[in-house]
Every structure is written in structure tokens, then in C-alpha cells.
Amino acid sequence: MNLPNKLTMVRIFIIPFIVIIYFLSKTINQAVANLSLYIMGVLFIVASITDYFDGNIARKRNIVTTFGKFIDPLADKLLVTTTLLLLSNYYYTNMNGIYMWMPFWVVLVVITRDLIVTSIRLVAMNEGTVVAAKWSGKLKTAFTMLTISYYFFIMPFGGNVISIIGMIMTIIFVLLTIYSAVDYFLKSKHLILKEI
């Protein structure tokens, strides 16, 4: 269990705490619920920072392991999918009405993309090829983290402008997610379609 793998495990251990705080926030008043969102946001950012450092440390120290290759992408998907699921079940209410948060179909798009990319990597691995992370995937990941952080820290303020900005960020995030899946497929289609 080297340092990068320890950081990855920290990311996994943070996820249940985010879920617990979410359920606690549903049982108390709105002001405390908003504070809970900020705490969840801080935990999410800490987990995201571990994602940045574990890969960098593993590459710089040349301590990439099979366990790390397995657990790192799994931890990423668990973190993002869990937080999106929680946000898709959250809304903000004030005197001006109810503000919609993350639509549930966004979560379905993310899960579908992850299944496609994982399947492509499995096929490539079976063919003895490693599918490296694409720039589109890295851009998608960065904007995903930014969008989720916006929902945790800015959306609780409510208001039409904040909601519209959140919706625009969500649309961009979804488009990047779809583009990333298409990019992976097109650059690996020679492996997937070679026997058709």
C-alpha cells in the first residue's frame, strides 16, 4: 500500500461521509441543510485533490501498481456518481419558489459514458493495448469537478441568475461528457469493429 494507493483509499473513505451528511441534512432546517452542503463540498474538494496527487505521485516515483490501476478509476467514478445522485435529489426552496438542481438524466448520461469508456478499455486490454486518458476525458473531469463544486457552494444562495448559471454549466458538462465518450469510441473503433 504505497502513498498514491493510500490517497486513493482516502477518496473512497470520504464518500460514505458525504452520503451520511446528505441524509442528516434532509432531517434538519434549511439553514443547517445549507451548511451541510458546504461541508459536503469541502469533502468533495478534498477527495478531488487526492485524485490529482495520487496519479502524479505514482508517475513521478514510478510506483504504478495493478491495484492502483484498478482502484483509482473506480474511486473517481464512485465519487462523481455518488455526488451527482445526491445532487439530483436536492432542491432549494425560498420565498420565490423551488429551484431545480441537478436533473436526474444527467446522472444517467454520466453512468452511460463511464460504461462505454470502461468497455472500450476492457476490449483494448484484451487486445494487449492500453487506452490512455484522452484530453477530452481530462477536460470533462475538470469541468465535472467545477460544476459539482458550484452546486455545493453557490447554488444554496438560490435565485434565478444562480440557477441559470448552474443550468448552463450542467449543459456544458453534459456535452463534454458525451463528446468524451464519442472521442474514446472513434479513436478505438478499429479495435471494437475489426471483426465485423
C-alpha positions in Angstrom: 0.0 0.0 0.0 2.1 2.9 -1.3 1.3 6.6 -0.9 -0.7 7.0 -4.2 -2.9 4.0 -3.2 -3.4 5.4 0.3 -4.6 8.7 -1.2 -7.0 6.8 -3.4 -8.3 4.9 -0.4 -8.8 8.2 1.4 -11.0 9.3 -1.5 -13.1 6.1 -1.2 -13.5 6.5 2.6 -14.7 10.1 2.1 -17.7 9.0 0.0 -19.7 7.5 2.9 -19.2 10.6 5.0 -20.7 12.7 2.1 -23.7 10.4 2.0 -24.2 10.5 5.8 -24.1 14.3 5.9 -26.5 14.4 3.0 -29.1 12.3 4.8 -28.6 14.2 8.0 -29.2 17.5 6.0 -32.6 16.2 5.0 -33.8 15.9 8.6 -33.0 19.4 9.8 -33.9 23.0 8.9 -32.9 24.7 5.7 -30.1 26.9 7.2 -28.4 23.9 8.7 -29.0 21.9 5.4 -27.1 24.6 3.5 -24.2 24.4 6.0 -24.3 20.6 5.4 -23.9 21.3 1.6 -20.8 23.3 2.3 -19.3 20.5 4.4 -20.1 18.0 1.6 -18.5 20.4 -0.8 -15.3 20.6 1.2 -15.1 16.8 1.5 -15.7 16.6 -2.3 -12.8 19.0 -3.0 -10.5 17.2 -0.6 -11.4 13.9 -2.4 -10.8 15.6 -5.8 -7.4 16.9 -4.7 -6.3 13.3 -3.7 -7.3 12.3 -7.3 -4.9 14.9 -8.7 -2.0 13.9 -6.4 -2.2 10.1 -6.4 -1.7 9.9 -10.2 1.1 12.4 -10.2 3.0 10.8 -7.3 2.6 7.4 -8.8 4.1 8.5 -12.2 6.9 10.6 -10.8 8.0 7.9 -8.4 7.4 5.2 -10.9 5.2 3.2 -8.4 2.3 2.5 -10.6 0.7 -0.8 -9.4 -2.0 -3.1 -10.7 -4.1 -2.3 -7.6 -3.7 1.4 -8.3 -4.8 0.9 -12.0 -7.9 -0.8 -10.7 -8.9 1.3 -7.7 -8.1 4.8 -9.0 -10.7 5.0 -11.8 -13.2 3.1 -9.6 -12.7 5.7 -6.8 -13.2 8.5 -9.4 -16.5 7.0 -10.7 -17.8 6.3 -7.2 -17.1 9.8 -6.1 -18.6 11.6 -9.1 -21.6 9.3 -9.5 -22.5 9.4 -5.8 -22.3 13.2 -5.6 -24.4 13.6 -8.8 -27.0 11.2 -7.4 -27.3 13.2 -4.2 -27.5 16.5 -6.0 -30.1 15.1 -8.4 -32.4 14.6 -5.3 -31.8 18.1 -3.9 -33.7 21.3 -4.4 -33.6 24.7 -2.9 -36.7 26.5 -1.6 -37.1 30.1 -0.7 -39.9 32.8 -0.9 -39.5 33.0 -4.6 -40.2 29.3 -5.2 -38.4 26.0 -5.8 -35.2 25.9 -7.7 -34.3 22.8 -9.6 -30.9 21.3 -9.1 -29.1 18.6 -11.0 -31.6 16.8 -13.3 -31.5 13.0 -12.8 -31.0 12.3 -16.5 -27.5 14.0 -16.2 -26.5 11.1 -13.9 -27.7 8.6 -16.5 -25.6 10.3 -19.1 -22.5 10.1 -16.9 -23.1 6.5 -16.0 -23.6 5.6 -19.7 -20.4 7.4 -20.6 -18.4 5.6 -17.9 -19.8 2.2 -19.0 -18.8 2.9 -22.6 -15.3 4.0 -21.8 -14.8 1.1 -19.4 -16.0 -1.3 -22.0 -13.6 0.2 -24.6 -10.7 -0.1 -22.1 -11.5 -3.8 -21.4 -11.6 -4.6 -25.1 -8.3 -2.8 -25.6 -6.7 -4.6 -22.7 -7.9 -7.9 -24.1 -6.1 -6.9 -27.4 -2.9 -6.0 -25.5 -3.4 -2.3 -26.0 -3.6 0.4 -23.3 -6.1 3.2 -23.9 -4.5 6.3 -22.4 -6.7 9.1 -21.0 -7.7 11.5 -23.7 -7.6 15.2 -23.4 -11.4 15.2 -23.8 -11.7 13.0 -20.8 -9.4 15.2 -18.7 -11.3 18.3 -19.8 -14.6 16.6 -18.9 -13.3 15.6 -15.5 -12.1 19.1 -14.7 -15.4 20.7 -15.7 -17.3 18.0 -13.8 -15.4 18.9 -10.6 -16.0 22.6 -11.2 -19.8 22.1 -11.8 -20.3 19.9 -8.8 -18.4 22.4 -6.6 -20.7 25.2 -8.0 -23.7 23.2 -6.9 -22.3 22.6 -3.4 -21.1 26.2 -2.7 -23.1 28.6 -4.9 -26.5 27.0 -5.6 -27.6 27.2 -1.9 -27.8 31.0 -2.3 -30.7 30.5 -4.7 -32.1 33.0 -7.2 -32.8 32.9 -10.9 -29.3 34.0 -12.1 -27.5 31.4 -10.0 -29.9 28.7 -11.2 -29.4 29.7 -14.8 -25.6 29.7 -14.5 -25.9 26.2 -12.8 -28.1 25.0 -15.7 -25.6 26.4 -18.3 -22.7 24.7 -16.5 -24.7 21.5 -16.4 -25.4 21.6 -20.1 -21.7 22.2 -20.9 -20.7 19.4 -18.6 -23.1 17.0 -20.3 -21.9 18.0 -23.8 -18.3 17.4 -22.7 -19.3 14.0 -21.2 -21.0 13.0 -24.5 -18.1 14.3 -26.6 -15.6 12.4 -24.4 -17.5 9.1 -24.9 -17.6 9.7 -28.7 -13.9 10.6 -28.8 -12.9 7.4 -27.0 -15.1 5.3 -29.3 -13.9 6.9 -32.5 -10.2 6.5 -31.5 -10.7 2.9 -30.5 -13.3 1.7 -33.1 -10.5 -0.2 -35.1 -10.4 -2.5 -32.1 -14.1 -2.7 -31.5 -15.2 -3.2 -35.1 -12.3 -5.1 -36.5 -14.1 -8.4 -36.8 -17.4 -7.0 -38.2 
